[in-house]
Structure formats: C-alpha cells, structure tokens
Amino acid sequence: MKISIITTNYNTDKYLEKTIKSVLDQKGDFELEYIITDGASTDNSLKIIKKYDKEIREGRWGNHIEFRYISEKDKGQSNGINKGLRMATGDIVAFLNSDDMYTEGTLEKVVRYFKDNPECMWLTGYCRVIDENDNEIKKYVTKYKNKKLEKFSLEQLLIENCISQPSTFWRRKLLDKVGYIDENLHYSMDQDLWARLAKNYKLHLIKDYLAEFRFTTDTKTGSSIDKTLKESRMIAKKYSNSKKVLFLQDISNIKRKISYKYLNNITKN
C-alpha cells in the first residue's frame, strides 16, 4: 500500500527540517510518496528541501521513498495543499504542515489500520501540542479533544472541531467524491473537508498519538484565532441550519478564545 504525505511551506525554515525528518524516519511495510509544495520561500527553505531531495536520490533514506517538490508562488496554504493532493498517487493521503511532526511508527500504524479495516475511508488519531522547543503544552486541550473524539458526530464537529489535522488520513479516491480543499478558506479549511467526509463516511479512531501540532505565537493558528473562528462559523452555517448548533458553537468559540489568548502560559496540567 502506498501513502502520500503533502507538506506545504512558506518561509518556515525554522521548523521545516524537523518536519521532513519526522516523515522520512517512518518505517514499515508501505511505499511512501512525500510531496512538498513551497510557495517560493525567500528564507533557507529551498536549500533544506534540496538537501533532502539529494539524500533521497542517493538512497540514504531507503528505497521505499519517492520524493517530489515544487517551489513557486501560490495563492496561499489551501492552494498549496491542493497542488500536492493533485500530484499524489498514493492509496492514502494526508497533509502535514511545515512546523508539525509525526511520531515514531505513525505511518505503519495508519497503513496497517486501513489494510485491516477495508470499510474505513478515513481515520484520525490523538495529537500532542508542542511549543517552539518541542515541549508538550496545553495538555488540558489534548485530553479534552481525545474525549470528544470518542463520541464524534458531524454536529459535534460543527460546534467544536476536535479533529487534529496532522493526525488525520483518508483514502485518496474520496477526493473525487467529496472534493478538494476549499481555496476560499485559509484557516479552517481542514474543518470544512472533515465535514464533507463526515457527511458520507464514518470516522475511525486510532487511540494513539500519531502527530505533534506546534503552537507558538508566530504560527498561523497561534496568531489568527479570530479569523479561524470566523471561518468556523461560516462552515457551521454551510452544513447546518440548526439554531442549537450555532448557539453551542458561540459558546465553544468563547471558550476557545480564552484557551488560546489567556491560558497560553499554562503548559502543564
């Protein structure tokens, strides 16, 4: 079975190498296609990408890896993700941001689950939150989201997105049925895709930590919580006309603002 991972990048050389290594270090009985779409970075990103391209071509990371990259101006992260998804040839696909990381053995666990459960069309797992120094933070958020995942529903997703994007994988053929990333969205585009998947297919859960999501004040999520919640509101209205859902989302958004804006200094619970 072949798995395709897409990483979009723009001037994130600070963390990019760790992200790349977390993908290339994956071992198991699968073929790996790794695609990086770079938005014409002006920092050292392209130098880092070319370094690993050379190493992979020389066979330093094994013969099971196919690596491709492009570096050109794009229309934002959503456009970059779609470029990668359209290039992908794997049976399973996912996208990993250029500051996040997979944990050891993740791809092997994911591929094995899809093989053992042919009815599974998409799945997610647990995800830790880390800071700029790779230290785990916001453990209270992680525990909360883990519990929510065990009772997942489309309504619950629209109220409060508990799915961690770095830990989520799906069969590539679903893109022909539910579509690609909505390029009009720039902050909650993953939630929109999850909603389309959830309308048609059951979400499966691997109760293990598959990835680490980096949260800092200079990352996209950390610096744009208001814009993220605004798009999340649009998505809720798009997929539900329930006043209850919209009311509960308002309450959830207030909690999220408090969590992101005022509890950032809390690192251990």
C-alpha positions as CSV (number, residue, x, y, z in Angstrom):
1,M,0.0,0.0,0.0
2,K,1.2,3.5,-0.9
3,I,0.8,6.6,1.3
4,S,1.2,10.1,0.1
5,I,2.1,12.9,2.5
6,I,1.9,16.6,1.4
7,T,3.7,19.4,3.2
8,T,3.1,23.0,2.3
9,N,5.7,25.5,3.2
10,Y,6.4,29.2,3.0
11,N,9.4,30.7,4.9
12,T,9.3,28.1,7.7
13,D,12.9,27.1,7.7
14,K,13.0,27.2,11.5
15,Y,11.0,24.0,11.8
16,L,10.9,22.6,8.3
17,E,13.8,20.2,8.7
18,K,12.2,18.5,11.8
19,T,9.0,18.1,9.8
20,I,10.8,16.5,6.9
21,K,12.8,14.1,9.1
22,S,9.7,13.0,11.0
23,V,8.3,11.9,7.7
24,L,11.4,10.3,6.2
25,D,12.1,8.5,9.5
26,Q,8.9,6.5,9.2
27,K,9.5,2.8,8.7
28,G,7.1,-0.1,7.8
29,D,5.6,-2.2,5.1
30,F,4.5,0.6,2.8
31,E,5.6,2.8,-0.1
32,L,6.0,6.5,0.8
33,E,5.4,9.4,-1.5
34,Y,6.5,12.7,0.1
35,I,5.5,15.9,-1.7
36,I,6.5,19.4,-0.6
37,T,4.8,22.4,-2.2
38,D,6.8,25.5,-1.4
39,G,5.3,28.9,-2.1
40,A,8.6,30.5,-3.4
41,S,10.2,30.9,0.0
42,T,12.8,33.6,0.5
43,D,14.5,32.0,3.5
44,N,16.6,28.8,3.6
45,S,13.6,26.5,3.0
46,L,14.5,25.6,-0.6
47,K,18.1,24.8,0.5
48,I,16.8,22.4,3.1
49,I,14.3,20.8,0.6
50,K,17.1,20.3,-2.0
51,K,19.4,18.8,0.6
52,Y,16.8,16.0,1.4
53,D,16.0,15.6,-2.3
54,K,19.7,14.8,-2.9
55,E,19.9,12.5,0.0
56,I,16.8,10.5,-1.0
57,R,18.0,10.2,-4.6
58,E,21.3,8.8,-3.2
59,G,19.3,6.2,-1.3
60,R,20.2,7.4,2.2
61,W,16.7,7.0,3.4
62,G,15.8,3.7,1.8
63,N,14.3,2.6,-1.5
64,H,10.7,2.9,-0.4
65,I,10.6,6.7,-0.6
66,E,9.6,8.8,-3.7
67,F,10.2,12.5,-3.2
68,R,8.9,15.4,-5.2
69,Y,8.8,19.1,-4.7
70,I,7.8,22.3,-6.4
71,S,8.7,25.9,-5.4
72,E,6.6,28.6,-7.0
73,K,4.2,31.4,-6.0
74,D,0.8,30.1,-4.9
75,K,-2.5,31.5,-3.7
76,G,-1.9,30.5,-0.1
77,Q,-1.8,27.4,2.0
78,S,-5.0,25.9,0.7
79,N,-3.9,26.2,-2.9
80,G,-0.5,24.6,-1.9
81,I,-2.3,21.7,-0.3
82,N,-4.4,21.1,-3.4
83,K,-1.4,21.2,-5.6
84,G,0.1,18.4,-3.6
85,L,-3.1,16.4,-3.4
86,R,-3.4,16.5,-7.2
87,M,0.2,15.3,-7.6
88,A,-0.4,12.5,-5.1
89,T,-0.6,8.9,-6.4
90,G,-0.9,7.0,-3.0
91,D,-3.8,4.9,-1.8
92,I,-3.9,7.0,1.4
93,V,-3.2,10.8,1.6
94,A,-2.7,13.4,4.3
95,F,-1.1,16.8,4.7
96,L,1.4,17.8,7.4
97,N,2.2,21.4,8.0
98,S,5.8,22.5,7.8
99,D,6.1,23.0,11.6
100,D,4.3,19.8,12.7
101,M,5.7,16.3,13.1
102,Y,4.7,12.7,13.0
103,T,5.5,10.5,16.0
104,E,7.5,7.3,15.6
105,G,5.7,4.5,13.8
106,T,2.7,6.6,12.7
107,L,2.5,5.7,9.1
108,E,2.9,2.0,9.8
109,K,0.0,2.1,12.2
110,V,-2.1,4.0,9.7
111,V,-1.4,1.7,6.8
112,R,-2.0,-1.3,8.9
113,Y,-5.3,0.0,10.1
114,F,-6.5,0.7,6.5
115,K,-5.4,-2.8,5.4
116,D,-7.2,-4.5,8.4
117,N,-10.3,-2.4,8.0
118,P,-11.3,-2.1,4.3
119,E,-14.5,-0.4,5.3
120,C,-12.5,2.5,6.8
121,M,-12.5,5.5,4.4
122,W,-10.8,8.0,6.8
123,L,-9.3,8.0,10.3
124,T,-7.8,10.2,12.9
125,G,-5.7,9.7,16.0
126,Y,-4.6,11.6,19.0
127,C,-2.2,14.6,18.7
128,R,0.0,16.4,21.2
129,V,0.5,20.1,21.2
130,I,4.1,21.3,21.4
131,D,5.9,24.6,21.7
132,E,8.9,26.0,19.7
133,N,11.3,23.8,21.7
134,D,9.3,20.6,21.1
135,N,8.0,20.6,24.7
136,E,4.4,19.4,25.2
137,I,2.0,22.1,26.2
138,K,-1.8,22.5,26.6
139,K,-2.3,19.0,27.9
140,Y,-5.7,20.0,29.1
141,V,-6.7,20.8,25.5
142,T,-5.4,17.4,24.3
143,K,-7.3,15.4,27.0
144,Y,-10.4,17.3,26.2
145,K,-10.2,16.7,22.4
146,N,-9.3,13.0,23.0
147,K,-12.6,12.5,24.9
148,K,-14.6,14.4,22.3
149,L,-13.2,12.1,19.6
150,E,-14.7,9.1,21.2
151,K,-18.2,10.5,20.7
152,F,-17.6,12.1,17.3
153,S,-20.5,13.3,15.1
154,L,-21.0,15.8,12.3
155,E,-23.0,18.1,14.7
156,Q,-20.2,18.0,17.3
157,L,-17.6,18.7,14.6
158,L,-19.5,21.9,13.5
159,I,-19.8,23.0,17.1
160,E,-16.2,22.4,18.0
161,N,-13.6,20.8,15.8
162,C,-11.9,18.1,17.8
163,I,-10.1,16.5,14.9
164,S,-6.4,17.3,14.8
165,Q,-5.4,17.8,11.2
166,P,-1.8,16.3,11.5
167,S,-3.3,13.1,12.8
168,T,-5.9,12.6,10.0
169,F,-5.6,10.4,6.9
170,W,-8.1,9.3,4.2
171,R,-8.3,7.2,1.0
172,R,-7.3,9.3,-2.0
173,K,-10.3,8.1,-4.0
174,L,-12.6,10.1,-1.7
175,L,-11.3,13.4,-3.2
176,D,-13.2,12.5,-6.4
177,K,-16.4,12.2,-4.3
178,V,-16.1,15.0,-1.7
179,G,-13.8,17.4,-3.5
180,Y,-10.5,19.0,-2.6
181,I,-9.7,21.8,-0.1
182,D,-11.9,24.9,-0.4
183,E,-9.3,27.5,-1.5
184,N,-11.6,30.3,-0.3
185,L,-10.8,29.2,3.2
186,H,-7.4,29.9,4.8
187,Y,-7.8,29.0,8.4
188,S,-10.5,26.4,8.9
189,M,-10.2,24.6,5.6
190,D,-9.5,21.3,7.3
191,Q,-12.7,21.5,9.2
192,D,-14.6,22.1,6.0
193,L,-13.1,19.0,4.5
194,W,-13.8,16.9,7.6
195,A,-17.5,18.0,7.4
196,R,-17.8,16.7,3.8
197,L,-16.1,13.4,4.8
198,A,-18.3,13.1,7.9
199,K,-21.5,13.6,6.0
200,N,-20.7,10.5,3.9
201,Y,-18.3,8.2,5.9
202,K,-17.8,7.1,9.5
203,L,-14.7,8.5,11.2
204,H,-12.4,5.8,12.6
205,L,-10.2,6.5,15.6
206,I,-6.7,5.1,16.4
207,K,-6.3,5.7,20.1
208,D,-2.6,6.5,19.9
209,Y,-0.6,9.7,19.4
210,L,0.1,10.0,15.7
211,A,1.4,13.5,15.5
212,E,2.6,16.7,17.2
213,F,1.0,20.0,16.4
214,R,3.2,23.0,17.0
215,F,1.6,26.0,18.7
216,T,3.5,29.3,19.0
217,T,2.5,32.9,18.8
218,D,4.1,33.2,15.3
219,T,2.4,30.2,13.8
220,K,-0.7,30.6,11.7
221,T,-3.1,29.2,14.3
222,G,-1.5,30.9,17.2
223,S,-1.7,34.3,15.7
224,S,-5.1,34.1,13.9
225,I,-7.6,32.7,16.3
226,D,-10.3,35.3,15.5
227,K,-10.0,34.6,11.7
228,T,-10.1,30.8,12.4
229,L,-13.3,31.1,14.4
230,K,-14.9,33.4,11.8
231,E,-14.3,30.7,9.1
232,S,-15.5,28.0,11.5
233,R,-18.8,29.9,11.9
234,M,-19.2,30.1,8.1
235,I,-18.7,26.3,7.9
236,A,-21.3,25.6,10.6
237,K,-23.8,27.7,8.7
238,K,-22.9,25.9,5.5
239,Y,-23.6,22.4,6.8
240,S,-26.3,23.0,9.3
241,N,-29.3,25.3,9.7
242,S,-29.8,24.3,13.4
243,K,-30.0,27.2,15.8
244,K,-28.8,24.8,18.5
245,V,-25.6,24.1,16.6
246,L,-24.9,27.8,16.1
247,F,-25.6,28.7,19.7
248,L,-23.4,25.9,21.0
249,Q,-20.7,27.0,18.6
250,D,-20.9,30.5,20.0
251,I,-20.3,29.1,23.5
252,S,-17.5,27.0,22.3
253,N,-15.8,29.9,20.5
254,I,-15.8,31.9,23.7
255,K,-14.0,29.0,25.4
256,R,-11.5,28.7,22.6
257,K,-10.6,32.4,22.7
258,I,-10.0,32.1,26.4
259,S,-7.9,29.0,25.9
260,Y,-5.8,30.4,23.1
261,K,-5.4,34.0,24.3
262,Y,-5.3,33.9,28.0
263,L,-4.1,30.4,29.0
264,N,-1.0,30.2,26.7
265,N,1.3,30.3,29.7
266,I,-0.2,27.2,31.2
267,T,1.9,24.3,30.0
268,K,1.3,21.5,32.5
269,N,-2.0,20.2,33.9
